[in-house]
Amino acid sequence: MPKFVRTVVILFCAIAASTAQDVQTAAKSATPEPQTAQSANADANDPREELAKMRTLLGQMQRNVAFVSAGDTPLKHQFELEIEMWQLVLRDMEKELNSRHTVPAK
């Protein structure tokens, strides 16, 4: 069991480090543009941007699961199941967003 906990901690640390590097790289490469308080609030609450961030994190999870172990272990299988679950959740969220933004014709 300690090996399982250690592997989970390492995986989450790798995800956090990868996310931090992506954020730093994006911050360095982005050109600063002045934003009003209203546009900054709109960006923070935009569900499409949140969905894009979640998809980015899901991609990182998929890349990191390859480093768990070489074979089909219970830990790797658990991570694969969690990735699949998040794919389903994100797909459903995207469908809901698309249906919410589609105005029915009268």
Residue pairs with C-beta under 8 A, 6 or more apart in sequence:
4 75
7 68
7 75
8 75
11 64
11 65
11 67
11 68
11 79
14 64
14 67
15 57
15 60
15 61
15 64
18 60
18 63
18 64
19 57
19 60
22 56
22 60
35 43
43 49
47 93
47 97
48 97
51 90
51 93
51 94
51 97
54 86
54 90
54 93
55 90
58 83
58 86
58 87
58 90
61 79
61 82
61 83
61 86
62 83
65 76
65 79
65 80
65 83
68 75
68 76
68 79
69 75
69 76
